[in-house]
Amino acid sequence: MEIKQISIFLENKKGRLAAITNVLADNNINIRALSLADTKEFGVLRIVVNEHTKCLNALKINGYAAQETYVIAVEVPDSPGGLCGILKLLEDNDHNVEYMYAMVEKNRNNAVVIFKIGDFKKAIELLKSNNVSIVNASVLKNL
C-alpha cells in the first residue's frame, strides 16, 4: 500500500525545474503528484511518477541527487471537514504527519492526498481499520 516517492534536491536557479521535467519527458515518465518546497538557495521537488525505478535511474544518470521515500496516498472526502477527520484520527493515535500534498486528479468523488508519516505501516493499519481508503501504487499511476 505504500507509494514510492522520489525527492530531488536542486539549486534554486532559473531553468532547473524545467531541466528535470525535460529528463522525465525524454524518458516517457509521467508525474502523478508533486510538491515543491524551496529556500533562497535550494529546493526539494517531491514527485510520484508512473515508473519510479526508471525515473530514479534517469535522474541519477543526469547528475541529480535523488532518493526514494515511502508515502501513503489516501482518499479524502472532498467536502468541508474531510481532511480534518483524517488528520484528527492520525493525531489521536500519535501519528505525526511530516508533510503532505494533494494530487490534481480525483479518485471517484474523493480527493487524493499524499502523506509522509514516520511509521507508515502502522498508519496504514490505522487508516484501513477506520475505513479510510488507501490508494495503491498501481491505481495511483493510472489516475
N, C-alpha and C positions, 0 to 999 in steps of 0.2 A: 503493500500500500504506500510505502514511502516513494517519493519522487526524487530523482537526482537533479539538483540544480547546479549550474556552473556559475562560479563567481570569477569575474575577470577584473584585474587591477589595471587601471590605465591612468596615464597622465591627464590632467585636466587642461588639454590643449585642443585648439581648433582642429577638427578633422579626425580625431582619434576614434570617436564613436562611429563615424561613417566608415572608417577603415575596418573596424571589427565587423560591422554589418556586411561589408563587402566580402570579407573572408567567408562569412556564413553563406551569403548568396552564391559565391563561387563554388561552394561545396554542397549546394542544394539543401541547406539546413534551415528549417522553419522555426522561428521563435514563437512559442506558445504563450509565454508570460515573461514580463521583465520588470525590473526595478533598477533605478539608477540613483545612487547616493554620491554626493560629491563634497569635497572640501576645495579650498582655493588651489591646491596643488595636485590632487589626485581624486580619482573616483573609483567606485566599485559598481560594476554592472553585474546584476544577478539575472540569469536567464534560465528558463525551462524551454527545452527545444525538442523537436521530434526525434533527433538522433544524438543523444548526449555523448556517446563514445567518439563518434565521428567528429562532433563539434570540438570536444576537448583536444583531440589529436590535431585538428586543423588549426586551432588557436595556438597550440604549443609549437607546431611547425613554423608558424608565422611570428614567433617570438613573444607571444602574450603570456603573462603569468596568470594561470587559471587553475582553479581547483573545484572538485565536486563536494557538495554538501547535500545531506538529506533534508527534505522539507515535506510537508503534508499539504495536499490540496483538499479543501473542504467545501462542500456545497453549503452556502449560507442563504437563508431565506431572503429574498430580495424585497424586504419590507422593513419599515421602521422597527428597530429593536432586534433584527435578525442577527447581526454581528454581535450585538451586546450579549445576547443569550449564550452564544458560543464562548465569548471571552469570559463571561461570568462563570460558566461551567469549568473552564480551564483554571481560572483564578481560584475558585472554591476548592479545587483539587490540587493546588500547589504546583501548577504548571506555569512556567514563565514563557511568555511569547517574546522571543528575542527580536524578531521583526516579522512583518507581514506585508503582502501586497496583493492586489486583486488582478484578475485577468480581465481582458476586454470582453470576451465572449461569455455567454451564459450556458449552463448545462440545464436543460429543461427550463423551469421558471425560477431557478436559483442563480445567484451569483457564485463565482468560484474564487476563493481566496486561498493564497499560498501562505502557510505559516512555517516559521522556523522556531521549533520548540526543542529545548535541551534534550529531554528524554522522549523522543518522538514515538517510540514503540509503546510506552505507557500511555502517551497522549492519544494514540490511535485506538488503543483498547478502550480508554475512557469515552472518547467520542462515539465509537461504534456502540458501546453499551448504552449510550444515551440517544441512540437512533439518529446520530449525525452522519450524513452520507459523506464518505471519503471517496475522492475521485482517484482512481488508479492511473498509473502511468500510460497504459495503452489507450484509455479513454481520453486522457488529457491531451495526448499528442494528436488526437484526431478531432478535437473540438474545433 
